[in-house]
Amino acid sequence: MAAESSAKRIDMTKGPIWKCMISFAIPVFIGHLFQQLYNTADSIIVGNFVGKEALAAVASSGNLIFMMTGFFMGLCMGAGVIISRYLGAKDYDKMRRAIHTAVAFALCCGITLSVLGLWLAPKLLILMKTPENVLPLSTAYFRIYFFGSFFSLTYNVCAGILQAVGDSKNPLKFLILSSVTNVVLDLLFVGVFDFGVAGAAVATVISQMLSAFLGFRKLIRSEGHYQLHIKEIRFDFELLKEILHQGIPSGIQNSIISIANVVVQSNINAFGDDAMAGCGSYSKIEGFIFIPIMSFAMAITTFIGQNLGAGEHERALKGSRFGILGSMISAEILGVILWFICPWVIPLFNDDPAVVAIGVNQMRTESLFFFALAFAHAVSAVMRGSGRAKMPMYTMLLCWCILRVTYITVAVRFFPVINTVYWAYPITWLLSCVIFLVYYLKADWIHTFDYRG
């Protein structure tokens, strides 16, 4: 049974490096594509059926949602790193205990996040200077959305476990079913029943419930060493400590990035609902750029974790180079394409000339710098896989939080135009790349872990 199960996953310690990473990344890519499509569908359907105020409420939601969920997502990422390492080291007992601890931890985090989201979201929207005509719609959307965040975290930990053992195909299937469900329900609740932004939020929650159920069921029905047994879902504090050691830096990293982005969003909100709708539309399109970036990042982390766990140091180094280069090239190609086609893409969300002009302007300011964004995330993935999760946390705290907020606070006072806000991203991406490059070349991250003995 175990042999049959292992045949369904990718062993990244053997075979051509490019084939291992691409075989892993493609299902992740397709899965993220469908996820982004249904996130974008919310905005397109709401923007066309309800109006630009509703579009502003939904499309500008990403930064606040990620600020609330990012820390918990990072904690779950720590579990994937630990599981992939013990798999590479063939320490199946600790791998099994880590899996059950991760699931128990994610369930607790999901409940906590749902409560925090329901309580904090309205207060945070006011702090973000959300215009009064958009505030009631935003509040309704966030409260319903965060009610379902328990299911989102449950799915993410299940998918993370499957991906850590080399199975990126089943999470893809679950995301496709979830995405199709979300789009169909969006059209039904918003287009037919006229439920507005609340209907879009309910559609998202139902689709998240479906993906969580499918992921949980897959782990229970899996064969071999990573099978989930409900009676064994409990905290193993030794393994929980290891998971938190890896996950807390990633969670803090996600939080500090999103906090800075919330500050950026607050400055955008100050320019009115046209700016919120235009920049929100851009952010949904930018989400497609993150698909190859995150696909390569997840492949890199799993590849590095498994190979360092198996003591394959040279293979880990070669894999990191391939992953970094592949991520940068794919992101920049998409950025160039979007620079040219953005005048035809932004109107899909809302055809108001002011909204379109703002979205196009932001796209053409940032899109040619996506290579820097990709490089930063790829090197972060290398460091997470090697156990050095604190390094990207500190770098992004400095560049993507402190420097970004400082730039926004100072520059907008001297140049009070929205273009000043756009440049916060390319400037801080490039600064972080300098630090990541020096560390990648100079630090001995290869020999951080060795499980062979």
N, C-alpha and C positions, 0 to 999 in steps of 0.2 A: 504493500500500500504506500509506503514511504517513497519507494522508487518511482511509483506512478505519479505521486504528487510532485516530486522533484523534477520530473520531466516537463511539468507545466510551467516551471519558473526558469529564470535565466541565472545560471551560475557565472558570475562576472569574473571569477578567478581563472577561467579557462577560455580558450578560443580567441579569435581576432578582436582586438580592443574596439575598433570602430563598429564591428558587428554587434558586440555586446551592448555598447552604449546606444547605438541607433535602435536596436531591437527593443531595448527598454524604453527609450525616449519616445518612439513613435506612438505607442498606445497612450502614454501620458500626454503627449501633444494633442492627440485627437480628443482625449477626455477633457482637457482644459479648453479646447476649442468649443466643444459642445457646452461646457459650463459658461464660457464667455458669451456664447450665442444666446443662451437663455437669460443671462444677465442683461445683455444688450436688448433682447426682445422686450423685457420689462420697459425699458426707456423708449424704444421705438413705438410700442403699442400705446403706452401712456401718453407720449408726446403727440401722437396723431389722433387718438380718440378723446383725450381729455384736455390737453393744452399745455402751453409752455410753463405755467406755474406748477402743474403736476410733474412735468418733465424735470423742472428744477429740483423738486422735492425728491424724486427718485434718482436722477442721474448724478446729483451731487452727494449721494449717500455713501459712496465708496470709502472715503477717507474716515468717516466716523465709524462705519461698520468695521473697518479693518483695525481701527484703534481699539475697539471693544473686543474683537475676536483675535487680534494678532498675537497677543501675549499667550493665550491659551493654545493657539495653533503652534506657536514656537515650542511650548512645553511638549506637545505631542510629537514634534519633529525630533526631539531628543530621544524618544522611544525608538524611532526608526533607526537612528544611528547605532544605538546599543544593540538592537536586534540584528542588524546587518553584520556587526562585528562578531557577535557570538555565532552567527551562522557561518561566517568565514572561518572562524576558529573551530567549528564543529563542536561547540559546547552547547549541545541541544537542551540540556536541563536548564541552564541559565536563560537560554533563548525563550523557552516555554514560560518560565517564571516572569521574564520581562514582558512577554506578550500579555499575560493575564493582569499583571500590574498596570500596564499601559491602558488597558481597557477600563479597569476600575478607576484609574486616575481620570481618564477622559470623561467617564460618566459623571463623576463628581464635578469636574470643571464645567461640563455642559449645563448642569443644574445651576451652578454659581453664575455662569455667564447669562443665562436666561433671566435670573432675578436682577442682576446688575443692569442689564440692558433695559428692562422694563422701567427700572427706577431712574437710571441716569440719563437715558437718551434724550428725553425732553429738556432736561436742564442743560445738557451739552449743546443742544441745538440753539438755545438762547445765547449761550456763551459764544457760539460761532457766528453771531450776528445774522442769523437767518432772518430774512425779511418777513414782516408780519403777514403779508399775503401768502407766503409759502409755509409758514410755521405750522398751522394746523394740519396740512397735508403731510409734511415731513414727520410730525409727531405720530400721526396714525400709522404711517409706513414703518417707522422704526419700532414702535411698540409691538406690532404684529410680527415683524421680521425677527426681533430678538426673542420672541416667544418660541420660535423654532430653532434657535441657535443650539439647543441641546442636541437636536438631530444632526445639525451640521458638524458639530465636533465629533459625534459618534461615528458618522461616516468617515471623517478625516482620519481618525485613529485607525479605523478598520482598513481604509485604503493605504495608510502609511505602513501598517504591518505587512500587508500583501506586497507592497512595493519594496519593502526592506528585504523580503525573501526572494525578490526577483520577479514577482508576478505583477506586471503592470497592465495586463489585458482585462482581468476581471473588473478592476476599478473603472476601466474605460467603458465596459458594458453597462455598469451601474449608472455612470454619468450620462450616457446616451439616453437611457430610459428616463432618467430624472429630467434631463433637458427637454426631451420631447413632451413629457408630461407638463412641465412648466409652461412651455409655449402654448400648448393646447388650452390649459387652464387660464393663461393670460388672455387669450382671445375670447374665451367663454366669459370669464368674470368681468373683464374690462370692456371688451368690444360688444358683447351680447347683453350681459346683465347690468352694465354700467355701474360697477362697484368702485371705479376710480382707483386711486393708489392703494386703497385697502385691498382691493381685489388682486392687484399685482403682488402685494405682500403675502396674502393667503396662498396664492399659486406657488410662490417660492417656498413657503413653509411645507406645503404638501409634497412638493418635489423633493425637499430635503428629507422628509420622513421616509419616502420611498427609497432613496439612496442609502440611508442609514440602515433600514431593514435589510436591504439586499447585501450590504457589506457585512453586517452582523451574521446573517444566515450563511454567507460564504465561509466565514471563519469557522463557524460551528460545523459545517459540513466538509471542511477541508480534511485532507488525509496527510498523515505524516507529523512532523515535529511542531508545526505551527498551528495545529488544530486548537480551536478555542473550546474549552469546557466551562459551561456556565457555573458549575459548582466550584471551580478553581479561580473564579474572578475575585481576587482579593489583593491587598497590598503586601508585596514582599519588600520590606523597607530597605534591604540592601540594594535591590534592583531599583527601587524608587529613587534612592539617593543618586545612583548612576544616571538615571533618566533625567532627574532634575539638574544634575551637574552639566549635562549636555543641553537640556531644554531651556533652562532659565536664561542663559545668555541669548539664545535664539528668540525667546519670548520677549525679553527686554529689547533686543534689536528691532523686532517687529513693532513694539510699542513706541519706541523713540522715533522711528521713521514715521509712524502714523500720527503721532502727536505733532511732529513738525508739519506734516501734510495737513492736519486740521488747522494749524495756524495759517498755512497758505490758503486753505479753503475759506477761512474766516475773512481773509483779505479779499478773496474773490467775491464772497457774499456781499461785502461792502459796496461793490460796484453794481448791485441790483440783480433782479431775476434774469435779465438777459445774459449777464455774465455767468450766473449759476447754470443756466440751461446750456449756454455755448461751451463752457469749460467742462460741464458734466457730460455733454455729448462727446467731447474730445477724449475724456477719461475712459469712456466705454470703448472707443476705438483703440486707445493706447493699451487697453487690456489685452488686445490681440497680440501686441508686441511681447507681452509678458509670457505668452504661451510657449514659444521656443526657448525663451530665457529660463523659465521655470522647469520646462521639460528637461533641458540639459542639466540644470542645477540638481534636480532630483536624481537623474542618472549619475551625475558626478558624485554626489554624496553616497549613494548606494555602492557605486563602483569603488570608491576610495575606502569605504568602511569594510567591504568584503575583502578587498585585496590586502589592506593593512592587517586585518584580522588573520588572514592566511599567511602573512609575512612576505607578500609579493610586493616589495617596495619599488622596484624598478617599473613594474607593470602599473602601479598606482601613479607614478610620476608621468609615464607616457599617457595614461588615461586622462590625467588632469589637463595636459596640454591639448589633447584632442577635444575635450569637452569645452574648454575655455575658447578655443578658436572657433569651434562649431557654433557656440552660442553667440559670439560677437558677429560672425558673418551673417547668420540668419537674421539677427535683430536689425542689423544695418540695412540689409536688402529690403526688409519690410518697411523700415523707416523711409528709405528713398522712394519706394512705391507710394507710401501714404502721403509724402510731400507733394507728389504730383496729383493724386486722385482725391485729396481731401475736399476740394470744392464740390464734389459730387457725392461724397459720403456723409458729411455733416448734415445736409438737408434731409437725410433719411429720418432723423430724429425730430426735427422741426424746421420748417422752411421760412421762419421769420428771418428777414435779412440781417437784423442785428445779431441774432443768435448764431447764424451761419458765419458771419464775419468774425466773431469772437472765436468760434471753434477752429476756423481755418487759420487764423492768426497764431493761436497757440500751437497747433499742429506744425506749422512751418517754422516756429521758433525752436521746438524741441526735437523733432523727428530725426534730424541728421546726427543727433548725439546718442542715439540708442545703443551704439557700440559700447559706449562707456558704461551705460546701465547694465548691459550684458556682462561686461568684464567684471564689474563689482560683484554681481550676484554669483558668477561662476567661481571666482576665487573664494567667496564666502562659502560656497558649497564644498570646495576642496577642504577648507579649514574645518568645517563642521564634520565632514567625513573622517578627518584625521584626529578629531577630538579637541581641536583648538577653537571652540565656538566663541570664546571670549574675544578673540582678535577681531572678527567682523563686527561684534557688538560695540567694541570701543571705537572702531573706525567710523561706523555709521552714527554712533552717538556724537562724535566730533563733527563729521562732515554733513550728515543728512539731518541732524537735529540742531546742534548748537550753531554751526555756521549758517545753516539754512534759515533758521529763525532770526539770527542776527542780521543777515542780509536783508530779509523781508522787513524787519523792524526799522532798519536804517534807510535802506534804499527807497522804500515807498514814500518816506517823508520828503525826500529830495526830488524824486521822480514819481509823482502820484498818478501813474497810468498803469493799466493792467499788464502791459508788456513787461514792466519791471517784475511783476509777480512770476511771469512765465520763466524768466531767466534763472530763478532760484534753483530749478532742477538741473539744467546742463552744467551750471557752475559747480554745484556740489557733487554731481556725478564725476566730473573730471578730477576734482580734488581728491575724492576717495580713491580713484583709480591709481593715482601716484603712490598712495600709501599701500594699497593692495599689491601693486607691482613690486615694490621694494621688499615687502614682507615675503611674498611668494618666492622671490629669487634668493633672499638672504637667509630666511629661517629654515631650520631643519625640521619641517613638519612631517617629513616622510617617516622618521623614526620615533614618532610620538608614542605609538603603540606597537607591541609585538606579542601576539598571543600564541606563538608556536611553542613556547616553553611551558 
